[in-house]
Amino acid sequence: MVSLPMPSVPFMDLAALFASPRLPDIAQEINERLRREAEARRQFYHDMTDDCKMEFIGGEVIMHSPAKARHVRVKDNILRMAQNFVIARDLGEVMDEKTLCVFPRNDYEPDIVFFGPAKAAGIKPDTMKFPIPDFIVEVLSDSTEERDRGVKFQDYEAHGVKEYWIVNAEEEWVEQYVEKGGRYELRLKSGSGEISSTVIPGFTVPVRALFDHKESLRVMQTLLA
């Protein structure tokens, strides 16, 4: 089958696409690509194991390399604070990077995810494919930043992730995006002050606690008091 170049139309300009005399050819090409992608996704589910971090994005299997120490420490700081806060108040469930979240086209293993009570209630001990989270945190690395700000940002925004934090562990700042009218709005970008979740009720922590172990411990003790 000959691959056809896609027309140069804006992403949501469906009227121009439907008016194109090449629409049947374009539709055939899209359907064939989606068919091959579905086959690759089934193979991904068959091959995936619990001993490595794997994602399925745009028809390709993405294998992740080990993270740097600063990345792991920041992820753990946020995970411990959020997880203990949520458990203590029975607000849902917080999980880390081995949680395979199934989106309509792609499968991701974000650094940290939060499921509110409704979604958490459906998670069983043997669950391996998880629903779309209500809140996601991604800690940037050189190999993931393009996806974290690109396809993941678009996918999270389009499919009901109500809050998204992008954390820079090296420069020590966080960006907080919240859903408003179906689009993400940047609510905060800072390396100081406080950050308050709009999705986890009452979860407010100093930004420094994301990056400092001792501050994180102090905050966690306060949150659990």
Steps between C-alpha positions, in 0.01 A plus 500: 500500500635843402533743789326824417617837629249647741344832394628818657192592703470607863445216748133579556414622148271207429294695246804537272587134543147380420489728195821355359455274192778286649297421813443129411875448445584683823242298694640175359852596604384597850307178546795290390734681737255457789465129418877450515515706816230287666696184417817650648308602812368148552857370472612765750244375752617143440870583541491752787649394832505648848879529515547790258334830415334485158254728322310472173486833318388561142542136403850463649625331816706743710752344740624726779858512623587525872436842656756731659512523880349851509207380290433206734530714815259766375251238384520326837452826693179579312379139512544466877327829579207445265459130575495537878269802482252314278510178704447684827190676365366215284498723191581236240833348400847629408737275302838534336670431167413130464132585452407442133227752417293416192397791278297461178812475282800485733615333821708697750682434826515849655729571795207558738125460453194568715163332461204655678258279699287397200792370294689365801201283590540309173868415555540138608808316637567344157440815292778559244323745269387810684245768408589855404619676817341815639843652575848427359854606591789462256858574611697618198808323366701559184347196331135571596455878492388514136227242564404646840441839335374359169289190445441439871396859565253484210368155599459588867326825408265331252395203712405620844818542705382797702840603636854452369826593673824517301795499739856603414721319751823660376392865509253435786172648382154368425235589243139436600240465225129474580215420266270787411244472223666191356845661477795524738564832667836574663413580859849508652865488399730544797790373706369653821178573687223242525320279251140391558341216307164572344420128478624359834289693754712678761838391362719810533878477542800732474664474160835448676365177649499350150879532484624475861480170693495658847240759402294225343515298825403804708205573271387137503496500879291818493259356244448191714457689828 
